[in-house]
Amino acid sequence: MKEYGFGADLGGTTCKLGVFRTDGELLDKWEIPTDTSNNGENILKDISDSIHSKMIEMDLTKDMVQGIGIGVPGAVTPDGIVNRCVNLGWGVIEIEKDLGELSGLKVKAANDANIAALGESWVGSGRGSDSLVMVTLGTGIGGGVVVNGKILVGHNGAAGEIGHINVNEDELEECGCGNHGCIEQYASATGIVRVAKRRLAQTQRDSKLREIENFSAKDVFDLAKENDELAEEIVKEIGMLLGKMIAKVANVLNPEVILIGGGVSKAGDIIIEELQDGFYSQVFHASRETKIKLASLGNDAGIYGGMRLILED
């Protein structure tokens, strides 16, 4: 095992990068912009160049570096091929081969939500658990699954798409995926705002939400904590649906731990509290002891997971 390695978490706006010791110590982290021009043709070169600059700065040679582990916002096959990343402009990319040739380093790639789950299982809230599910509540809803300490990839890299589990057969509005009633339509940051606007339109009751132009999911949770009755009801509705979805996941995978991460999770313990009723109403008895906790690594989960991924071989 070599002494150093790099973790990368590639998003549509920025790429987060970290250099680590192989024992998990984060030595430095930074970001570079994601250049999506010309169908993202410069992205991998930019990542390689940035890592090489950091190696020069730290006086690291290639024989001291284990490699680069990278998470990307799309499905990644077990052999390291990305099948479309719409927000990067990519079609089919042989990311491990291409970034490996650019950098001269070994590369391992996986879906970004899976990478985050792996990071949390290594040094975050899931530390010590080799079977966990991470639910990332952001603009959308992503999921990462770790079984026996390894990412569950699936046949073509699409395992863990829990954001598109149906929780409402009667939903008429279409989800971004083309289906109706996905949990992403309710418990993502955009979904929470959608639910709140729908509820406000259905009633004349007072709520401080009416006083906030372009309110956010954070505003909904903040007002619920301040005992705004309508905001409390909205959060309870969302929590019930989220809990039922998590129960379905637990019934299939029987994880030791389920972690709630992503930007919405910054609302804190109120999320865990409000999903309990939905979870226990539908979870199979053998999975009732599943721990449900907030993730702890925040935006660093992906770079930690990337580092852990490159250590697996």
C-alpha positions as a Markdown table, in Angstrom:
| # | Residue | x | y | z |
|---|---|---|---|---|
| 1 | Met | 0.0 | 0.0 | 0.0 |
| 2 | Lys | 1.3 | 3.4 | -1.0 |
| 3 | Glu | 1.2 | 6.3 | 1.5 |
| 4 | Tyr | -1.0 | 8.8 | -0.4 |
| 5 | Gly | -4.1 | 9.0 | -2.5 |
| 6 | Phe | -6.7 | 11.4 | -4.0 |
| 7 | Gly | -10.4 | 11.5 | -3.7 |
| 8 | Ala | -12.6 | 13.4 | -6.2 |
| 9 | Asp | -16.3 | 14.3 | -6.1 |
| 10 | Leu | -17.4 | 15.6 | -9.5 |
| 11 | Gly | -20.5 | 17.7 | -9.7 |
| 12 | Gly | -22.1 | 19.9 | -12.3 |
| 13 | Thr | -20.7 | 23.1 | -10.9 |
| 14 | Thr | -17.5 | 22.2 | -9.1 |
| 15 | Cys | -15.2 | 19.2 | -8.5 |
| 16 | Lys | -14.2 | 18.7 | -4.9 |
| 17 | Leu | -10.7 | 17.2 | -4.5 |
| 18 | Gly | -8.8 | 15.9 | -1.5 |
| 19 | Val | -5.4 | 14.4 | -0.8 |
| 20 | Phe | -5.2 | 11.8 | 1.9 |
| 21 | Arg | -2.8 | 9.5 | 3.7 |
| 22 | Thr | -4.0 | 6.0 | 3.1 |
| 23 | Asp | -4.9 | 5.6 | 6.8 |
| 24 | Gly | -7.8 | 8.1 | 6.1 |
| 25 | Glu | -6.2 | 11.4 | 7.3 |
| 26 | Leu | -7.3 | 14.3 | 5.1 |
| 27 | Leu | -4.2 | 16.4 | 4.4 |
| 28 | Asp | -5.8 | 19.1 | 2.1 |
| 29 | Lys | -8.9 | 19.7 | 0.1 |
| 30 | Trp | -9.9 | 22.2 | -2.6 |
| 31 | Glu | -12.3 | 22.7 | -5.5 |
| 32 | Ile | -12.0 | 23.5 | -9.1 |
| 33 | Pro | -14.8 | 24.6 | -11.5 |
| 34 | Thr | -16.5 | 22.0 | -13.7 |
| 35 | Asp | -16.0 | 23.1 | -17.3 |
| 36 | Thr | -19.1 | 21.7 | -19.1 |
| 37 | Ser | -18.4 | 23.5 | -22.4 |
| 38 | Asn | -18.0 | 21.3 | -25.5 |
| 39 | Asn | -19.8 | 18.4 | -23.8 |
| 40 | Gly | -17.5 | 18.4 | -20.9 |
| 41 | Glu | -14.4 | 17.5 | -22.9 |
| 42 | Asn | -12.0 | 19.4 | -20.6 |
| 43 | Ile | -13.3 | 18.0 | -17.3 |
| 44 | Leu | -10.9 | 15.1 | -16.9 |
| 45 | Lys | -7.9 | 17.0 | -18.0 |
| 46 | Asp | -8.7 | 19.8 | -15.5 |
| 47 | Ile | -8.9 | 17.2 | -12.7 |
| 48 | Ser | -5.6 | 15.6 | -13.8 |
| 49 | Asp | -3.9 | 18.9 | -14.0 |
| 50 | Ser | -5.1 | 20.0 | -10.6 |
| 51 | Ile | -3.9 | 16.8 | -9.0 |
| 52 | His | -0.5 | 17.0 | -10.7 |
| 53 | Ser | -0.2 | 20.6 | -9.4 |
| 54 | Lys | -1.0 | 19.4 | -5.8 |
| 55 | Met | 1.6 | 16.6 | -6.2 |
| 56 | Ile | 4.3 | 19.1 | -7.2 |
| 57 | Glu | 3.3 | 21.4 | -4.3 |
| 58 | Met | 3.6 | 18.4 | -1.9 |
| 59 | Asp | 6.7 | 16.9 | -3.6 |
| 60 | Leu | 4.8 | 13.7 | -4.3 |
| 61 | Thr | 5.9 | 11.3 | -7.0 |
| 62 | Lys | 3.6 | 8.8 | -8.8 |
| 63 | Asp | 5.1 | 5.9 | -7.0 |
| 64 | Met | 4.0 | 7.4 | -3.7 |
| 65 | Val | 0.3 | 7.7 | -4.8 |
| 66 | Gln | -2.2 | 4.8 | -4.6 |
| 67 | Gly | -4.4 | 6.5 | -7.2 |
| 68 | Ile | -7.5 | 8.5 | -7.7 |
| 69 | Gly | -11.0 | 7.5 | -6.6 |
| 70 | Ile | -13.8 | 9.6 | -8.2 |
| 71 | Gly | -17.5 | 9.9 | -7.8 |
| 72 | Val | -19.6 | 11.1 | -10.7 |
| 73 | Pro | -23.3 | 12.2 | -11.0 |
| 74 | Gly | -24.5 | 9.3 | -13.0 |
| 75 | Ala | -24.5 | 5.5 | -13.4 |
| 76 | Val | -21.0 | 3.9 | -13.5 |
| 77 | Thr | -20.7 | 0.3 | -14.6 |
| 78 | Pro | -18.5 | -2.1 | -12.5 |
| 79 | Asp | -15.8 | -1.8 | -15.2 |
| 80 | Gly | -15.6 | 2.0 | -14.9 |
| 81 | Ile | -17.8 | 3.2 | -17.8 |
| 82 | Val | -20.1 | 6.2 | -17.3 |
| 83 | Asn | -23.4 | 5.9 | -19.2 |
| 84 | Arg | -24.5 | 9.5 | -19.6 |
| 85 | Cys | -24.1 | 12.4 | -17.2 |
| 86 | Val | -26.6 | 14.9 | -18.5 |
| 87 | Asn | -25.4 | 17.8 | -16.3 |
| 88 | Leu | -21.8 | 17.3 | -17.4 |
| 89 | Gly | -22.7 | 16.9 | -21.1 |
| 90 | Trp | -21.2 | 13.4 | -21.2 |
| 91 | Gly | -22.4 | 10.5 | -23.2 |
| 92 | Val | -20.5 | 7.2 | -22.7 |
| 93 | Ile | -17.1 | 7.9 | -21.1 |
| 94 | Glu | -14.5 | 5.3 | -20.2 |
| 95 | Ile | -13.6 | 7.4 | -17.1 |
| 96 | Glu | -11.2 | 5.0 | -15.4 |
| 97 | Lys | -9.2 | 4.5 | -18.6 |
| 98 | Asp | -9.3 | 8.1 | -19.8 |
| 99 | Leu | -8.4 | 9.8 | -16.5 |
| 100 | Gly | -5.8 | 7.1 | -15.8 |
| 101 | Glu | -4.1 | 7.9 | -19.1 |
| 102 | Leu | -4.2 | 11.6 | -18.4 |
| 103 | Ser | -2.9 | 11.3 | -14.9 |
| 104 | Gly | -0.6 | 8.3 | -15.1 |
| 105 | Leu | -2.3 | 7.1 | -11.9 |
| 106 | Lys | -4.7 | 4.2 | -11.2 |
| 107 | Val | -8.3 | 5.4 | -11.2 |
| 108 | Lys | -11.5 | 3.8 | -9.7 |
| 109 | Ala | -14.9 | 5.4 | -10.3 |
| 110 | Ala | -18.4 | 5.1 | -8.9 |
| 111 | Asn | -21.7 | 7.0 | -8.7 |
| 112 | Asp | -21.4 | 10.0 | -6.4 |
| 113 | Ala | -24.1 | 8.9 | -4.0 |
| 114 | Asn | -22.5 | 5.5 | -3.6 |
| 115 | Ile | -19.1 | 7.2 | -3.0 |
| 116 | Ala | -20.6 | 9.4 | -0.3 |
| 117 | Ala | -22.1 | 6.2 | 1.4 |
| 118 | Leu | -18.7 | 4.6 | 1.2 |
| 119 | Gly | -17.1 | 7.6 | 2.8 |
| 120 | Glu | -19.6 | 7.7 | 5.7 |
| 121 | Ser | -19.1 | 3.9 | 6.3 |
| 122 | Trp | -15.3 | 4.4 | 6.4 |
| 123 | Val | -14.9 | 7.4 | 8.7 |
| 124 | Gly | -18.4 | 9.1 | 9.2 |
| 125 | Ser | -21.6 | 8.3 | 11.0 |
| 126 | Gly | -21.6 | 4.7 | 9.6 |
| 127 | Arg | -18.1 | 3.9 | 10.8 |
| 128 | Gly | -17.9 | 0.4 | 12.0 |
| 129 | Ser | -20.9 | -0.7 | 10.0 |
| 130 | Asp | -20.3 | -2.7 | 6.8 |
| 131 | Ser | -23.9 | -2.7 | 5.8 |
| 132 | Leu | -25.6 | 0.7 | 5.3 |
| 133 | Val | -27.8 | 2.8 | 3.1 |
| 134 | Met | -27.2 | 6.6 | 2.7 |
| 135 | Val | -30.1 | 8.8 | 1.6 |
| 136 | Thr | -29.0 | 12.1 | 0.1 |
| 137 | Leu | -31.6 | 14.8 | 0.2 |
| 138 | Gly | -30.5 | 17.6 | -2.1 |
| 139 | Thr | -32.0 | 19.2 | -5.2 |
| 140 | Gly | -33.0 | 15.6 | -6.0 |
| 141 | Ile | -32.7 | 12.4 | -3.9 |
| 142 | Gly | -29.9 | 10.0 | -4.3 |
| 143 | Gly | -29.0 | 6.8 | -2.6 |
| 144 | Gly | -25.9 | 4.8 | -1.9 |
| 145 | Val | -25.7 | 1.2 | -0.7 |
| 146 | Val | -22.8 | -0.5 | 1.0 |
| 147 | Val | -23.0 | -4.2 | 1.6 |
| 148 | Asn | -20.2 | -6.1 | 3.3 |
| 149 | Gly | -18.1 | -3.0 | 3.1 |
| 150 | Lys | -18.4 | -2.8 | -0.7 |
| 151 | Ile | -20.6 | -0.5 | -2.9 |
| 152 | Leu | -23.6 | -2.2 | -4.4 |
| 153 | Val | -23.3 | -1.1 | -8.0 |
| 154 | Gly | -26.0 | -3.2 | -9.8 |
| 155 | His | -26.0 | -4.7 | -13.3 |
| 156 | Asn | -25.2 | -1.4 | -15.1 |
| 157 | Gly | -24.3 | 1.0 | -12.3 |
| 158 | Ala | -27.8 | 2.2 | -11.4 |
| 159 | Ala | -28.3 | 0.5 | -8.0 |
| 160 | Gly | -29.4 | 2.8 | -5.2 |
| 161 | Glu | -31.8 | 5.1 | -7.2 |
| 162 | Ile | -34.1 | 5.3 | -4.2 |
| 163 | Gly | -35.2 | 8.8 | -5.1 |
| 164 | His | -37.6 | 7.2 | -7.6 |
| 165 | Ile | -39.3 | 4.8 | -5.3 |
| 166 | Asn | -43.1 | 5.5 | -5.6 |
| 167 | Val | -44.8 | 6.8 | -2.5 |
| 168 | Asn | -48.0 | 8.2 | -4.0 |
| 169 | Glu | -50.0 | 6.3 | -6.6 |
| 170 | Asp | -52.4 | 9.3 | -7.0 |
| 171 | Glu | -49.8 | 11.9 | -7.9 |
| 172 | Leu | -50.7 | 13.7 | -11.2 |
| 173 | Glu | -47.6 | 15.9 | -11.6 |
| 174 | Glu | -44.7 | 14.2 | -13.4 |
| 175 | Cys | -41.3 | 13.6 | -11.8 |
| 176 | Gly | -38.2 | 14.6 | -13.6 |
| 177 | Cys | -37.7 | 10.9 | -14.4 |
| 178 | Gly | -41.0 | 10.7 | -16.2 |
| 179 | Asn | -42.9 | 8.7 | -13.6 |
| 180 | His | -45.4 | 10.0 | -11.0 |
| 181 | Gly | -45.3 | 10.0 | -7.2 |
| 182 | Cys | -41.5 | 9.5 | -6.6 |
| 183 | Ile | -40.2 | 10.4 | -3.2 |
| 184 | Glu | -38.0 | 12.9 | -4.9 |
| 185 | Gln | -41.2 | 14.9 | -5.6 |
| 186 | Tyr | -41.8 | 15.3 | -1.9 |
| 187 | Ala | -38.6 | 15.1 | 0.2 |
| 188 | Ser | -36.0 | 16.7 | -2.0 |
| 189 | Ala | -35.2 | 20.4 | -1.5 |
| 190 | Thr | -37.3 | 21.2 | -4.6 |
| 191 | Gly | -40.0 | 18.7 | -3.6 |
| 192 | Ile | -40.4 | 20.2 | -0.1 |
| 193 | Val | -41.0 | 23.6 | -1.7 |
| 194 | Arg | -43.5 | 22.1 | -4.1 |
| 195 | Val | -45.4 | 20.4 | -1.3 |
| 196 | Ala | -45.5 | 23.6 | 0.7 |
| 197 | Lys | -46.7 | 25.7 | -2.2 |
| 198 | Arg | -49.4 | 23.1 | -2.9 |
| 199 | Arg | -50.6 | 23.1 | 0.7 |
| 200 | Leu | -50.6 | 27.0 | 0.8 |
| 201 | Ala | -52.8 | 27.0 | -2.3 |
| 202 | Gln | -55.3 | 24.6 | -0.7 |
| 203 | Thr | -55.9 | 26.6 | 2.4 |
| 204 | Gln | -56.4 | 30.2 | 3.6 |
| 205 | Arg | -54.8 | 29.5 | 7.0 |
| 206 | Asp | -52.1 | 31.8 | 8.2 |
| 207 | Ser | -48.4 | 30.9 | 7.9 |
| 208 | Lys | -45.3 | 32.9 | 7.9 |
| 209 | Leu | -44.4 | 31.0 | 4.7 |
| 210 | Arg | -46.8 | 33.4 | 3.0 |
| 211 | Glu | -44.6 | 36.3 | 4.0 |
| 212 | Ile | -41.4 | 34.9 | 2.4 |
| 213 | Glu | -41.0 | 35.4 | -1.4 |
| 214 | Asn | -39.3 | 32.3 | -3.0 |
| 215 | Phe | -39.1 | 30.4 | 0.3 |
| 216 | Ser | -36.7 | 27.4 | 0.5 |
| 217 | Ala | -36.9 | 24.0 | 2.1 |
| 218 | Lys | -34.8 | 25.5 | 5.0 |
| 219 | Asp | -37.5 | 28.1 | 5.6 |
| 220 | Val | -40.1 | 25.4 | 5.9 |
| 221 | Phe | -38.1 | 23.5 | 8.5 |
| 222 | Asp | -37.1 | 26.7 | 10.4 |
| 223 | Leu | -40.7 | 27.7 | 10.7 |
| 224 | Ala | -41.8 | 24.2 | 11.8 |
| 225 | Lys | -39.2 | 24.5 | 14.6 |
| 226 | Glu | -40.8 | 27.8 | 15.5 |
| 227 | Asn | -44.2 | 26.1 | 15.8 |
| 228 | Asp | -45.7 | 27.6 | 12.6 |
| 229 | Glu | -48.7 | 25.1 | 12.4 |
| 230 | Leu | -48.9 | 24.8 | 8.7 |
| 231 | Ala | -45.1 | 24.4 | 8.3 |
| 232 | Glu | -45.3 | 21.7 | 11.0 |
| 233 | Glu | -48.0 | 19.9 | 9.1 |
| 234 | Ile | -46.0 | 20.1 | 5.9 |
| 235 | Val | -42.9 | 18.6 | 7.6 |
| 236 | Lys | -45.0 | 15.8 | 9.1 |
| 237 | Glu | -46.4 | 14.9 | 5.7 |
| 238 | Ile | -42.9 | 14.9 | 4.2 |
| 239 | Gly | -41.5 | 12.9 | 7.1 |
| 240 | Met | -44.2 | 10.3 | 6.9 |
| 241 | Leu | -43.6 | 9.7 | 3.2 |
| 242 | Leu | -39.8 | 9.6 | 3.7 |
| 243 | Gly | -40.1 | 7.2 | 6.6 |
| 244 | Lys | -42.3 | 4.8 | 4.5 |
| 245 | Met | -39.8 | 4.9 | 1.6 |
| 246 | Ile | -36.9 | 4.1 | 4.0 |
| 247 | Ala | -38.9 | 1.2 | 5.4 |
| 248 | Lys | -39.2 | -0.2 | 1.9 |
| 249 | Val | -35.5 | 0.1 | 1.4 |
| 250 | Ala | -34.8 | -1.6 | 4.8 |
| 251 | Asn | -37.2 | -4.4 | 4.0 |
| 252 | Val | -35.2 | -5.2 | 0.9 |
| 253 | Leu | -31.6 | -4.6 | 2.1 |
| 254 | Asn | -31.8 | -5.1 | 5.9 |
| 255 | Pro | -28.9 | -2.6 | 6.6 |
| 256 | Glu | -27.4 | -2.0 | 10.0 |
| 257 | Val | -27.6 | 1.7 | 9.5 |
| 258 | Ile | -29.5 | 4.2 | 7.4 |
| 259 | Leu | -27.9 | 7.6 | 7.1 |
| 260 | Ile | -29.7 | 10.9 | 6.0 |
| 261 | Gly | -27.3 | 13.3 | 4.3 |
| 262 | Gly | -27.4 | 16.0 | 1.6 |
| 263 | Gly | -28.2 | 19.7 | 2.0 |
| 264 | Val | -31.7 | 19.1 | 3.4 |
| 265 | Ser | -30.2 | 17.1 | 6.3 |
| 266 | Lys | -28.8 | 20.3 | 7.7 |
| 267 | Ala | -32.3 | 20.8 | 9.2 |
| 268 | Gly | -31.1 | 18.4 | 11.8 |
| 269 | Asp | -32.8 | 16.0 | 14.2 |
| 270 | Ile | -36.3 | 17.2 | 13.1 |
| 271 | Ile | -35.9 | 15.0 | 10.0 |
| 272 | Ile | -35.1 | 11.9 | 12.0 |
| 273 | Glu | -37.9 | 12.6 | 14.4 |
| 274 | Glu | -40.6 | 13.1 | 11.7 |
| 275 | Leu | -39.8 | 10.0 | 9.7 |
| 276 | Gln | -40.1 | 7.6 | 12.6 |
| 277 | Asp | -43.9 | 7.1 | 12.4 |
| 278 | Gly | -43.8 | 6.3 | 8.6 |
| 279 | Phe | -40.8 | 4.0 | 9.1 |
| 280 | Tyr | -42.2 | 1.9 | 11.9 |
| 281 | Ser | -45.6 | 1.7 | 10.2 |
| 282 | Gln | -44.2 | -0.3 | 7.3 |
| 283 | Val | -40.9 | -1.8 | 8.3 |
| 284 | Phe | -40.6 | -5.6 | 8.5 |
| 285 | His | -40.1 | -6.8 | 12.1 |
| 286 | Ala | -36.5 | -8.1 | 11.4 |
| 287 | Ser | -35.4 | -4.6 | 10.3 |
| 288 | Arg | -37.0 | -2.6 | 13.2 |
| 289 | Glu | -33.7 | -2.3 | 14.9 |
| 290 | Thr | -32.1 | -0.5 | 12.0 |
| 291 | Lys | -30.4 | 2.7 | 13.2 |
| 292 | Ile | -31.4 | 5.9 | 11.4 |
| 293 | Lys | -28.9 | 8.7 | 11.9 |
| 294 | Leu | -27.8 | 11.9 | 10.2 |
| 295 | Ala | -24.6 | 11.7 | 8.1 |
| 296 | Ser | -21.6 | 13.5 | 9.5 |
| 297 | Leu | -19.1 | 14.2 | 6.8 |
| 298 | Gly | -21.2 | 16.8 | 4.9 |
| 299 | Asn | -19.7 | 17.9 | 1.6 |
| 300 | Asp | -16.5 | 15.9 | 2.3 |
| 301 | Ala | -18.3 | 12.5 | 2.2 |
| 302 | Gly | -17.5 | 12.1 | -1.6 |
| 303 | Ile | -13.8 | 12.8 | -1.4 |
| 304 | Tyr | -13.5 | 10.4 | 1.6 |
| 305 | Gly | -15.4 | 7.8 | -0.3 |
| 306 | Gly | -13.2 | 8.3 | -3.4 |
| 307 | Met | -10.2 | 7.7 | -1.3 |
| 308 | Arg | -11.7 | 4.6 | 0.3 |
| 309 | Leu | -12.6 | 3.3 | -3.2 |
| 310 | Ile | -9.0 | 3.5 | -4.5 |
| 311 | Leu | -7.9 | 1.5 | -1.4 |
| 312 | Glu | -10.1 | -1.5 | -2.2 |
| 313 | Asp | -8.0 | -3.2 | -4.8 |
